[in-house]
């Protein structure tokens, strides 16, 4: 019998394989009076490979805003390489933010992998997990800093902007060059915390991500929702995502620590692009599976109605797209075994023209502006039991 070879990162750091096998169980272990691991930050949606010359040059320092949802005493981070090329990390650190515009305070805390700073991730490599490190975390704005020996590393679309500079400047208070996307291999941060609150996971496309909201101000609807409910809220929005691929959503929810509720909002990209989700029946078949899978994990799931998109050129090009949007929303409003419906459509639509967002809520007739995201958060808070 033959066995497949382990990835290089696992051969170099064999403890990583053991950690990965134990993580799911570890998320579920712990009594109410004991510290437990909870996911404090998560992202998805690698777009491609970023060239180092665009980010301070080879071995330059990059600093990305990484707000954490919990106070705690230990941290572990999850990283993932690129699909195309090997990525070599020189070092990574977590440092407290002095503000939301890239300034830091205090000494950066090193993130280690098997006791060392550097890590090599082969192309298409699986997730690697850091050591569990004693870092005194307070919820709020933190920054992840990293430095690479490889010429390329992953990047993803993001609302927040980062900063960078040539060389090792991890301890410098501010970095000079702006970065308008999210670079680096970080995908998730878990914190060991005594906070008893479970998290809400908002899953969706660019509207969930907060596209066109003001950067570095937490104006996405999930961020505002967390403030309204005084609950941790995780944002797994990804630009351009489709319901067509939503069957992977329960797996993403299952792997996170401390999540008990999901808000699912997706569908406008399928309608505009003309994906195979071309009817309310096709939409329902996929989303019904998502609902059932979340319930199997003992998670509540709320489905959001699809926002109006009238005024957007591609949407307006075919009147059948508005007909389909209304048919899907009619299906959503039936409940279909979900724990609740959040009627974003009704809350943000223009009463005089329900195919369009109210003018004061829109940024490009597809995505809300800050005020629109505020209205979405207030609508979700009501449905989730708040008094907003």
QUILIN-V329235 format. One line per field, one symbol per residue. phi: phi as a letter, one per 40 degrees, with the letter a starting at -180 (. if undefined). psi: psi as a letter, one per 30 degrees, with the letter a starting at -180 (. if undefined). burial: b if it has 16 or more other ideal C-beta (glycine too) atoms within 10 Angstrom, else e. A space follows every 50 residues. Layout:
phi->???
psi->???
burial->???
//
This chain:
phi->.bbcccddccccbcccccccccccccccchcccbcbcbcbaaaagccabc ccccbggdgccbbbcbcbcbcabbbbbbbacccbbcbbccaaabacccac bhcbbgccccbbbggbccabbccgcccbbcccbcbccbchcbbcbaabcc cbacaacaccbbaaacgcbdcccbbcccbcbcbhccbabbbcbbccccbc bcbibccccgdgcccfbfbcccccddcccfbcbcbbcbdgcbddbccccc cccccccgcbabbbbaiccccccgcccbaccccccccccccccccccgbc bbbcccccbdhcdccccadcccccdccccccdccgfgccibbccdccbcc dcaccbcddcbbbagbbccdcccccccccccccchcbc
psi->klkkkkleeeeeiffeeeeeffeeeeffkklfglklkkkfkkllhkeakk kfffhglkglkkkkkikkfllaflkklklkalfelkkjkelklkkkkfag gfklkakkjkkljhflelkkjlkgllklklljkjjjkkkajlkkklkkfl flllllklelkalllkajhefkekkeklkgljllfkfkkkkjlgkfkllk jkkabfeefgkglkkgghgleeeeeeeefhlkkkjhkkkglkfegfffee eeeefkkgkfkkkkjlfeeeeefhafigleeeeeeeeeeeeeeeefghkk kkkklkllgkfkeeeffjffeeeeeeeeeeeeffehflflkjieeeefkj efiffllkeffleggeklaeeeeeeeeeeeeeegglg.
burial->eeeeeebebbebbeebbebeeebeebbeebeeeeebbbbbbbbbbbeebb ebeebbeeebbbbbbbbbbbebebbbbbbbbbeebebebbbbbbbbbeeb bbbbeeebbbbbbeeeebbbbeeebebbbbbeeebebebebbbbbbbbeb ebbbbbbbbbbbbbbbeebbebeebeeebebbbbbbbbbbbbbebeeebb bbbbbbbbbbbbbebbebbbbbbbbbebbebbbbbbbbbebbbbebeebb eebebbbbbebbbbbbbbbbbbeeeebeebebbbebbeebbebbeeeebe bbbbbbbbbbbbeebeeeeebbebbbebbebbeeeeebbbbbbbbebbbb eeeebbbbeebbbebbbbbbebbbbbbbbbbebbeeee
//
